Amino acid sequence: MSYDREREMFDAKCGDCGNDCKVPFQPKEDRPVYCRECFQNHKPEPRQGGGRFGGNRGGGGRFGGDRRRDDRPREMFDAKCGDCGNDCQIPFQPKEDRPVYCRECFQNHR
């Protein structure tokens, strides 16, 4: 993997101070973006203990936390279970070509 070329940067407007800034990802309309200075105010507090994967590494880190990014309720989608045929709700948009399972039947497919 070569790091010789510069990373593509995208124009954005900080969700806190309103200043124009550049970020290394394509901003999404439904999520705020923060400039370098304001981003420091939105970093999660380091957690004590080993986090989700055990060990004593000093904090949750990027993958060790069990918190969601925000407190908004998760969007749920109506679906029909591929095994029992009951109506259910799932936390993702179902695809026509793949079966989905209700909570009870999902255990049989793990």
PAMARNU-130606 format. One record per residue (C-alpha): x negated, y negated, z; chain. Coordinates in nm, 3 decimals, always signed. Each point is the difference from the previous one (the first is absolute). Layout:
BEGIN
{{X Y Z} "A"}
...
//
This chain:
BEGIN
{{+0.000 +0.000 +0.000} "A"}
{{-0.150 -0.331 -0.100} "A"}
{{+0.047 -0.320 +0.197} "A"}
{{-0.184 -0.221 -0.250} "A"}
{{+0.307 -0.187 -0.119} "A"}
{{+0.196 -0.238 +0.219} "A"}
{{+0.329 +0.103 +0.152} "A"}
{{+0.307 -0.145 -0.171} "A"}
{{+0.162 -0.266 +0.217} "A"}
{{+0.363 -0.114 -0.013} "A"}
{{+0.154 -0.338 +0.078} "A"}
{{+0.225 -0.015 +0.306} "A"}
{{+0.151 -0.245 +0.247} "A"}
{{-0.062 +0.056 +0.371} "A"}
{{+0.318 +0.097 +0.187} "A"}
{{-0.110 -0.199 +0.307} "A"}
{{-0.175 -0.321 -0.103} "A"}
{{+0.128 -0.018 -0.360} "A"}
{{-0.348 -0.051 -0.149} "A"}
{{-0.092 +0.157 -0.332} "A"}
{{-0.242 +0.290 +0.034} "A"}
{{-0.137 +0.299 -0.189} "A"}
{{+0.048 +0.361 +0.106} "A"}
{{-0.149 +0.327 -0.134} "A"}
{{+0.343 +0.157 -0.073} "A"}
{{+0.313 -0.085 -0.196} "A"}
{{+0.232 -0.171 +0.252} "A"}
{{+0.354 +0.135 +0.032} "A"}
{{+0.299 -0.234 +0.013} "A"}
{{+0.144 +0.162 +0.314} "A"}
{{-0.318 -0.011 +0.213} "A"}
{{-0.183 -0.303 +0.134} "A"}
{{-0.364 -0.060 -0.088} "A"}
{{-0.240 -0.188 +0.226} "A"}
{{-0.313 -0.201 -0.069} "A"}
{{-0.324 +0.111 +0.164} "A"}
{{+0.047 -0.230 +0.300} "A"}
{{+0.367 +0.086 +0.068} "A"}
{{-0.057 +0.373 -0.057} "A"}
{{-0.195 +0.011 +0.328} "A"}
{{+0.326 -0.085 +0.183} "A"}
{{+0.177 +0.302 -0.153} "A"}
{{-0.252 +0.275 +0.067} "A"}
{{+0.137 +0.266 +0.237} "A"}
{{-0.150 +0.018 +0.347} "A"}
{{-0.252 +0.284 +0.035} "A"}
{{+0.151 +0.296 +0.180} "A"}
{{-0.168 +0.180 +0.286} "A"}
{{-0.052 +0.374 -0.032} "A"}
{{-0.045 +0.222 -0.299} "A"}
{{+0.309 -0.087 -0.200} "A"}
{{+0.183 +0.253 -0.207} "A"}
{{-0.298 +0.216 -0.095} "A"}
{{-0.142 +0.047 +0.348} "A"}
{{-0.354 -0.063 +0.108} "A"}
{{-0.121 -0.311 +0.174} "A"}
{{-0.083 -0.227 -0.289} "A"}
{{+0.122 -0.317 +0.165} "A"}
{{+0.325 -0.102 -0.162} "A"}
{{+0.260 +0.098 -0.252} "A"}
{{-0.181 -0.136 -0.303} "A"}
{{+0.151 +0.008 -0.343} "A"}
{{+0.146 +0.350 +0.017} "A"}
{{+0.016 +0.070 +0.372} "A"}
{{+0.295 -0.218 +0.094} "A"}
{{+0.351 +0.124 +0.040} "A"}
{{+0.162 -0.345 -0.038} "A"}
{{+0.183 -0.110 -0.309} "A"}
{{-0.111 -0.317 -0.175} "A"}
{{+0.315 -0.186 +0.094} "A"}
{{+0.311 +0.039 +0.207} "A"}
{{+0.250 -0.012 -0.284} "A"}
{{+0.236 +0.299 -0.017} "A"}
{{-0.109 +0.254 -0.258} "A"}
{{+0.210 +0.000 -0.317} "A"}
{{+0.186 +0.330 -0.036} "A"}
{{+0.139 +0.156 -0.318} "A"}
{{+0.298 +0.230 -0.047} "A"}
{{-0.080 +0.347 -0.134} "A"}
{{+0.136 +0.353 -0.021} "A"}
{{-0.202 +0.280 +0.159} "A"}
{{-0.147 +0.241 -0.256} "A"}
{{+0.062 +0.299 +0.229} "A"}
{{+0.326 -0.041 +0.192} "A"}
{{+0.160 -0.265 -0.224} "A"}
{{+0.090 -0.230 +0.290} "A"}
{{-0.023 -0.376 -0.038} "A"}
{{-0.295 -0.151 +0.184} "A"}
{{-0.216 -0.310 +0.017} "A"}
{{-0.372 -0.008 -0.077} "A"}
{{-0.263 -0.276 +0.042} "A"}
{{-0.102 -0.007 -0.369} "A"}
{{+0.166 -0.039 -0.340} "A"}
{{+0.080 +0.355 -0.120} "A"}
{{-0.113 +0.106 -0.347} "A"}
{{+0.235 +0.185 -0.233} "A"}
{{-0.253 +0.276 -0.078} "A"}
{{-0.091 +0.089 +0.361} "A"}
{{+0.224 +0.145 +0.272} "A"}
{{+0.029 -0.165 +0.338} "A"}
{{+0.097 +0.167 +0.323} "A"}
{{+0.196 -0.102 +0.308} "A"}
{{-0.181 -0.006 +0.333} "A"}
{{+0.102 +0.356 +0.088} "A"}
{{-0.088 +0.158 -0.336} "A"}
{{-0.325 -0.194 -0.031} "A"}
{{-0.144 +0.208 +0.286} "A"}
{{+0.031 +0.309 -0.223} "A"}
{{-0.213 -0.162 -0.272} "A"}
{{-0.297 -0.117 +0.211} "A"}
//
